[in-house]
Amino acid sequence: MTSRPEISPPPGVRLVRKHHLLVRVSHWLNILLLAGLIVSGISIYWASPIYRHSPDPQTGNTDYFADAGVWLCAHVPGMHGYVSPPDWIYNHFSLGPYMLAPAMRIHWCCAYLFMVNAVVYLVGVCLGGEWRSLLPRASDGSGALLMAKYYWGAPFALLSRRRRMPPHFNSKYNPLQRMTYFSIPVSGFLSVVTGWAIHKPMQLSWLAALLGGFDWARVWHFWLMCLFISFVVPHVILVFADGWDTVRSMITGWSKKTGDERSIP
Amino acid sequence: MNSDENGAQSKPAKASLPGLESREVFPERSPEIIEVTPQVVRRLTRRDFLAFGAGAVVALGVAASQLPPGTLQRLGLKFWPRNQWLLNKAQRVDDDVAELLYSPNRLVPTYTKSQITPLRNNYNGATPDPGYIPRWRLTLDGLSSGLTAVLDIQNLLNRFQIHDQITRLVCVEGWSAIAWWSGLRFENLLQAYPPVSQAKWALIESSVNLDPNGNPDPYYVSLDLLTARHPQTLLATHYNGQPLTVEHGAPLRLIAPMKFGLKNIKAITRITYVKDEPKDYWAERGYSSYDGI
């Protein structure tokens, strides 16, 4: 090299800070913890399902998840030879049947780490100031409706090769995101509360009573799990649909979308 | 082009128009924009991807090592090294929390007779033949007297006051039943036959238990004496106002509603008071040994 042509510094890359390090760490850790809680939780559910019917005259099953396995193995091609159809759901979405003791240990372990992780997350949103972007606003109802309409139309627009502009909002998150990202931590809190009511129904009997009793606490806990699953599926689809920048921002913390082109999911 | 911090920040500030947002109690801050060279972007990206990637590999490896063998086998990770340190630690933490939550003064909820629900015979194996009942004796060991006491059911019924209680029995599996029990308080037995002074635990055994094939399978539980002394911990002799039937552990069973049902041992034949935590049937099979709920 004989010459140094660059006298002025190279053009800079403009980045916008999106997620505090603690938020990113807790986000990824949460995937593992939620997965652990769900698979061990379904193994615990297996021991005494909350939704059951009178014994089936043919199989003797009382559990709807067992029925679902039997149905799948009877009707889905390639699954006819499955060894134990009633266990199919438990073999694929939990640790497996007859796993109550290890499932409980895993559930407690993940549950304590989940509570620690919640604190990490809360510290992160406070330190990064992100909590301001997550608070619901008065106008969020109509805004969220607008976004939902846009998402419903998106697959059809894609098929008909029509270009649609997403509704624009002058904030870090759109109203639907804000509502979701606010209610998911609230649901996490409720999962912890219902979990304690089930875990210590005697010493914390007031908590179980608050939730309608021990059996109702189990029902709430079950449906909160369903809520997490119903959040995760569209969340993952939308993040990847929005693009690499959004996925990367949960690892590096910054986004290259600094101006008008705001992130969607 | 010079990277001008102020210039970089002025643009988004312009973008946050005086709309609805500005009327919020806690308005969002304008985005924090930094300007860096492409080299710095690459370095930061590489650093974060490596760090998070390494973290993910470690976390997944540790998570897999906690799984039970059957699950690992189904995942095709048959030879993955298993290390239960984390799970055992969590179980100990959970048991410590359960012990902290326990208070000898806190009573568990009681119910009325109209709230009673059916209670299933949940003998783990086969239900024993009732032939043992006429010959039944309770043996007490580890007493301060240094002697062994042997009592029959009439001794117990004549000597101790019988208390009624309608409480919920919660199974480790998740189901529960509200049942009406009557019996003597464990505390009263402890007063009448005091254990050795260092004793902190009771090993409660039933020699009549059977496995599912009907072969002898003695059952035993550990019970901390703090729980044994709770006013609602009964040595029950009656269920629904009638003497216990063989299904419910005739003639004497433990009712400790602040423990899972698996501690509520049926057909007790021996109680031994000991200093160190004794063996426990279900703890040996992977469950907690404290089981406080």
Interface residues (C-beta under 8 A of the other chain):
Chain A: S8 P9 P10 P11 G12 V13 R14 L15 V16 R17 R24 V25 W28 L29 L32 G36 I44 Y45 A47 S48 I50 N91 L95 G96 M99 L100 A101 P102 M104 R105 I106 W108 C109 Y112 G129 W131 R132 S133 L135 R137 A138 S139 N170 S171 K172 I198 H199 K200 P201 M202 Q203 L204 S205 A209 F214 D215 R218 R248 I251 T252 G253 W254 T258 G259 D260
Chain B: M1 N2 S3 A8 K11 P12 A15 S16 L17 G19 L20 E21 E24 F26 P27 E28 R29 P31 E32 I33 I34 E35 V36 T37 P38 V40 V41 L44 T45 D48 F49 F52 G55 A56 A59 L60 A63 Q66 L67 P68 G70 T71 R74 L86 L87 N88 K89 A90 Q91 V93 D94 A98 L101 Y102 S103 R106 V108 P109 R168 V170 C171 V172 E173 G174 W175 S176 P257 M258 W282 R285 G286 Y287 S288 G292 I293
